[in-house]
């Protein structure tokens, strides 16, 4: 049994490492270095000019502490067929789950404490001293322990192991990681949900229901009813707006916004394969280029709307307006050059 789960763990880690090389490409690493340098500089400036009123700092530390406390899950490496083929070994599975709970707890405690160390200068600057900081770290560690115990208790029922719950939780854990990698490259094994959003039907009326715009209608409908892609677009737009509002350096904020726009456009390209399962679409009496044109029209329209919102926010928040021209120029490059290039690659694949 141990060998089985060890092989699954190694296979999933190998898959993640394979995707990681696409994430940590030269451009993204350079962006991260610039961003980390900017954050380090801002942190040093905060410590040198520490505010007399500590409530804002305490609020930030409190919110971040709660997020760190809730961050993390138990890696069980369970799969759907296990509830049938491993049913006879339920007792061994229980031992495996308890062991994995301990391993996951140690890992996430390490990650949590690593981030908490960054708060040590804040505690010293507020005059609380090192002992208070250590008690704070200890309390969060105890909280993480009880939280993991509570998560692990849901794996079991009065009659035995809750197979469906364990398998669903592991599937959700893997999907979170895979969706992160999907921001940078094409990822296999991602499951999507469909949600009916009747309040968005008025957007569909903007596209005429004529033979020449069949693919445009299909792609727009798919986007509006995609449970993950639609929500991801809103999150990226929200992050872009927050970057424009809270990052004082307009050029740094613009660079962050351009990165989010790139990630959004890359994700929208996944719409190209939204109807691959439907063989009837291959019978459409349409030119081969209609599918490509329909995808480009939808992606260009959505990205242009996002860019328009960001420019409006930038006009209000940026003191210097030159970064807005850079944002507009980068957006045009993505729409005019990058989008057609990637669509052609999708067709070749």
PyMOL commands that set and color helices and strands:
alter all, ss='L'
color gray80, all
select helices_A, chain A and resi 2-23+26-48+55-70+82-85+87-125+129-153+163-181+198-204+211-225+229-246+250-273+279-283+289-317+322-348
alter helices_A, ss='H'
color red, helices_A
select strands_A, chain A and resi 156-157+160-161
alter strands_A, ss='S'
color yellow, strands_A
deselect
rebuild
show_as cartoon
